[in-house]
Amino acid sequence: MTTGNLLHIQPTELKFLVELRKQSSSSLRLANNSENCVAFKVKTTNPKKYCVRPNTGIVLPGSTCSVTVTMQAPKESPPDMQCKDKFLLQSVVAPEGATVNDITSDMFNKGNGRVVEEFKLRVIYIPANPPSPVPEGSEEGTPPRSVHENGIQNATSFEAVSRSLEETKQKSSEAWSLISKLTDEKSSALQQNQRLFKELETLRKEASRAGGFSLSFVVLIGLLGALIGYLIKKV
């Protein structure tokens, strides 16, 4: 903040965010700590580039006023982000009860002993997308070593994970294939057991009706029983 006899001005610089094809604004705060009405006027060395609202006004005793300066959207980036544009804020004691309509250009002339305070404000450009700092030890156009190494490590880790997933899928497929095969074999064995039990039951009934068991029948019954027991153990 700068302190004059008439107005306190804050800030003392106009800062604009520079981005192609986008407007940018900066504000000033004018504070009147005197006992007089103060008239002000804002001038610039490049009036076609900036819009000042309000560019003139009256600040009552003990009150404040905000001034907004809007920079037109740039069509190209300024060279080296440097700006030679300047602003001049003039202030003078105004008659009591004066309004904005009472302000004239003659009020800011320094003739006839009139005291006109003037304050110059410079313009500062701020890049909208500042370049990222280059890590120490890296050459221009060459990616930092740490980034390169991280990229290799990430690629290696990705390949390892992909390979592991592929192996897991293959093992899972083999496991499901084995389970399906065992299930089919179990189902076939159970069906075969049921068929053998039915045949055995039929032979028993026939033998019962015949009134006895022949040697061949006993041998056949033994073989069927052994076969059924073997199949049951296998299942």
Backbone torsions as a table, in degrees:
resi	resn	phi	psi	omega
1	MET	NA	140.5	174.1
2	THR	-112.1	143.1	-175.9
3	THR	-112.6	120.7	173.8
4	GLY	-113.9	179.1	178.7
5	ASN	-71.7	-23.0	-176.3
6	LEU	-109.5	-52.2	-175.9
7	LEU	-127.6	145.1	168.7
8	HIS	-98.6	129.7	-174.6
9	ILE	-115.4	131.4	178.0
10	GLN	-144.4	131.2	-5.7
11	PRO	-81.0	-177.3	-177.8
12	THR	-96.2	-0.2	178.2
13	GLU	-135.0	149.8	176.0
14	LEU	-103.0	115.6	-177.3
15	LYS	-107.7	132.0	-178.3
16	PHE	-125.4	134.8	175.0
17	LEU	-81.4	118.8	-174.5
18	VAL	-94.9	117.3	176.0
19	GLU	-144.5	133.0	-175.1
20	LEU	-58.2	133.8	175.7
21	ARG	61.7	28.2	175.6
22	LYS	-137.1	134.4	177.4
23	GLN	-73.4	158.8	177.8
24	SER	-141.4	144.5	-177.0
25	SER	-125.6	153.8	175.9
26	SER	-140.4	145.4	-174.0
27	SER	-119.4	150.6	174.7
28	LEU	-119.0	145.9	176.1
29	ARG	-118.0	119.7	-179.5
30	LEU	-107.5	122.3	-178.6
31	ALA	-116.5	128.7	179.4
32	ASN	-103.5	103.6	179.4
33	ASN	-99.0	9.3	-179.9
34	SER	-91.1	-178.9	178.5
35	GLU	-99.1	8.4	-177.6
36	ASN	-114.8	155.3	169.2
37	CYS	-73.0	136.9	-176.8
38	VAL	-122.0	128.0	175.0
39	ALA	-97.5	141.2	179.8
40	PHE	-131.5	160.5	178.2
41	LYS	-147.4	137.0	-179.1
42	VAL	-112.7	126.4	177.1
43	LYS	-118.9	156.6	176.8
44	THR	-140.0	154.1	179.0
45	THR	-78.8	-8.9	-179.1
46	ASN	-137.0	72.6	-174.3
47	PRO	-65.3	-22.3	179.3
48	LYS	-75.9	-18.7	-175.4
49	LYS	-93.2	-22.9	-174.2
50	TYR	-125.5	149.1	174.9
51	CYS	-120.0	121.2	-176.8
52	VAL	-110.5	124.3	179.7
53	ARG	-135.2	118.8	-12.2
54	PRO	-80.5	150.3	177.5
55	ASN	-89.1	-13.0	172.4
56	THR	-139.5	157.4	179.3
57	GLY	179.7	174.7	177.6
58	ILE	-118.8	129.3	176.9
59	VAL	-110.3	116.7	-178.3
60	LEU	-72.8	159.1	179.2
61	PRO	-57.0	131.0	177.4
62	GLY	75.8	8.8	-178.7
63	SER	-116.4	175.7	-179.5
64	THR	-127.8	165.4	178.2
65	CYS	-145.5	138.6	178.6
66	SER	-103.9	136.5	177.7
67	VAL	-120.7	127.0	179.6
68	THR	-108.7	126.7	178.1
69	VAL	-110.8	122.1	-178.6
70	THR	-111.6	126.2	177.5
71	MET	-92.6	133.5	179.5
72	GLN	-63.7	153.2	-177.7
73	ALA	-62.8	122.7	179.8
74	PRO	-72.8	143.9	178.3
75	LYS	-90.1	-17.9	177.3
76	GLU	-150.1	157.9	-177.9
77	SER	-71.7	135.3	178.0
78	PRO	-64.1	141.3	179.0
79	PRO	-64.1	127.3	178.3
80	ASP	59.6	14.4	178.7
81	MET	54.7	33.2	178.3
82	GLN	-105.4	145.3	-179.8
83	CYS	-133.2	132.9	179.2
84	LYS	-100.4	0.1	179.6
85	ASP	-67.8	145.8	179.0
86	LYS	-137.0	158.7	177.5
87	PHE	-124.1	148.3	177.9
88	LEU	-126.8	123.3	177.3
89	LEU	-108.1	118.2	179.1
90	GLN	-105.5	141.8	177.8
91	SER	-139.1	145.7	-177.9
92	VAL	-150.3	152.0	177.4
93	VAL	-67.3	130.3	179.8
94	ALA	-106.9	155.2	178.0
95	PRO	-60.8	149.4	179.5
96	GLU	-62.9	133.4	-179.2
97	GLY	84.3	5.9	-178.9
98	ALA	-71.3	150.8	178.0
99	THR	-120.8	178.3	-179.9
100	VAL	-61.5	-34.0	179.5
101	ASN	-66.2	-18.7	-179.3
102	ASP	-87.1	-6.5	-178.0
103	ILE	-76.7	130.8	177.3
104	THR	-130.0	164.5	179.3
105	SER	-65.6	-30.7	-178.9
106	ASP	-64.9	-24.8	-178.3
107	MET	-63.5	-22.4	-175.4
108	PHE	-104.8	11.7	172.8
109	ASN	-81.9	139.2	-174.9
110	LYS	-86.2	3.7	-179.5
111	GLY	-72.7	167.8	177.0
112	ASN	59.1	32.8	175.0
113	GLY	73.0	11.3	-180.0
114	ARG	-74.0	135.7	179.3
115	VAL	-92.5	117.9	178.1
116	VAL	-121.1	115.8	176.9
117	GLU	-84.2	138.6	179.9
118	GLU	-129.7	140.7	177.7
119	PHE	-138.2	128.5	-179.5
120	LYS	-95.1	136.2	177.9
121	LEU	-119.7	128.7	176.9
122	ARG	-93.5	161.3	-176.9
123	VAL	-104.6	135.1	178.2
124	ILE	-122.7	130.0	176.9
125	TYR	-93.5	138.1	176.5
126	ILE	-121.4	120.9	-179.5
127	PRO	-65.0	136.3	-179.5
128	ALA	-69.6	-34.9	-179.8
129	ASN	-125.9	83.5	-178.9
130	PRO	-64.9	143.5	179.8
131	PRO	-65.3	145.6	178.8
132	SER	-70.9	139.4	179.2
133	PRO	-65.5	140.3	179.1
134	VAL	-81.9	124.3	-179.7
135	PRO	-57.0	145.2	-178.8
136	GLU	-61.4	137.8	176.9
137	GLY	93.1	-8.5	179.6
138	SER	-99.3	146.7	-179.8
139	GLU	-93.3	154.5	-179.7
140	GLU	-61.9	132.1	-179.8
141	GLY	85.6	-6.9	179.7
142	THR	-113.1	126.2	-179.4
143	PRO	-64.1	146.3	178.7
144	PRO	-55.4	147.6	-176.7
145	ARG	-61.5	-40.2	-177.8
146	SER	-62.6	-39.2	178.9
147	VAL	-65.7	-41.3	179.8
148	HIS	-63.1	-45.9	179.9
149	GLU	-63.9	-41.0	177.9
150	ASN	-61.5	-38.4	179.1
151	GLY	-63.5	-41.1	178.2
152	ILE	-65.1	-44.0	179.2
153	GLN	-62.4	-42.1	179.2
154	ASN	-63.6	-41.6	179.3
155	ALA	-63.9	-42.3	179.1
156	THR	-63.0	-43.4	179.1
157	SER	-62.7	-39.9	-180.0
158	PHE	-64.0	-42.5	179.3
159	GLU	-64.7	-40.3	-179.9
160	ALA	-63.7	-43.1	179.4
161	VAL	-65.0	-41.8	179.9
162	SER	-63.0	-42.1	179.7
163	ARG	-64.7	-40.9	179.2
164	SER	-63.7	-41.5	178.3
165	LEU	-64.5	-38.6	-179.7
166	GLU	-65.6	-42.3	178.7
167	GLU	-64.5	-40.2	179.1
168	THR	-62.9	-40.5	178.4
169	LYS	-63.5	-40.9	-178.7
170	GLN	-65.9	-44.7	178.5
171	LYS	-63.7	-39.3	179.4
172	SER	-63.7	-39.4	178.9
173	SER	-65.3	-41.9	178.3
174	GLU	-64.3	-40.2	-179.7
175	ALA	-63.2	-45.3	179.5
176	TRP	-64.0	-35.7	178.8
177	SER	-65.5	-42.1	178.7
178	LEU	-65.5	-41.9	179.4
179	ILE	-62.3	-41.5	-179.9
180	SER	-64.5	-39.9	179.7
181	LYS	-65.2	-45.2	179.4
182	LEU	-63.7	-38.2	179.3
183	THR	-63.7	-41.7	178.5
184	ASP	-64.6	-41.6	179.7
185	GLU	-64.6	-40.7	179.3
186	LYS	-63.3	-43.4	179.9
187	SER	-63.0	-41.2	179.4
188	SER	-65.1	-40.1	-179.7
189	ALA	-66.3	-40.3	179.1
190	LEU	-63.6	-41.4	178.3
191	GLN	-63.7	-40.1	179.4
192	GLN	-66.5	-38.4	177.5
193	ASN	-62.2	-44.2	-179.7
194	GLN	-61.7	-39.0	-179.9
195	ARG	-66.8	-40.3	179.4
196	LEU	-66.6	-39.9	177.6
197	PHE	-61.1	-40.6	180.0
198	LYS	-65.8	-42.6	179.3
199	GLU	-64.1	-39.8	178.1
200	LEU	-62.7	-42.2	179.9
201	GLU	-64.6	-39.2	178.2
202	THR	-63.6	-42.6	179.4
203	LEU	-64.4	-38.0	178.9
204	ARG	-63.0	-43.5	-179.6
205	LYS	-63.8	-41.6	179.3
206	GLU	-65.1	-40.1	178.8
207	ALA	-65.7	-37.4	-180.0
208	SER	-64.7	-40.0	179.6
209	ARG	-69.7	-31.0	-179.1
210	ALA	-76.2	-16.9	176.0
211	GLY	90.5	13.1	177.3
212	GLY	174.7	179.1	-178.6
213	PHE	-118.8	130.0	175.2
214	SER	-86.1	165.9	179.9
215	LEU	-62.4	-41.4	179.6
216	SER	-64.9	-33.4	179.8
217	PHE	-68.8	-40.6	179.2
218	VAL	-62.9	-42.0	178.9
219	VAL	-64.0	-42.3	178.8
220	LEU	-62.6	-41.5	178.6
221	ILE	-62.5	-40.9	179.8
222	GLY	-63.4	-43.2	179.3
223	LEU	-64.3	-42.8	179.3
224	LEU	-63.6	-40.6	178.5
225	GLY	-63.4	-41.4	178.4
226	ALA	-64.3	-41.6	179.3
227	LEU	-63.8	-42.4	179.1
228	ILE	-63.4	-44.0	179.4
229	GLY	-61.5	-40.5	179.3
230	TYR	-64.7	-41.5	-180.0
231	LEU	-66.7	-38.0	-180.0
232	ILE	-63.7	-42.9	178.0
233	LYS	-63.2	-39.3	-178.2
234	LYS	-64.9	-38.9	179.7
235	VAL	-70.7	NA	NA
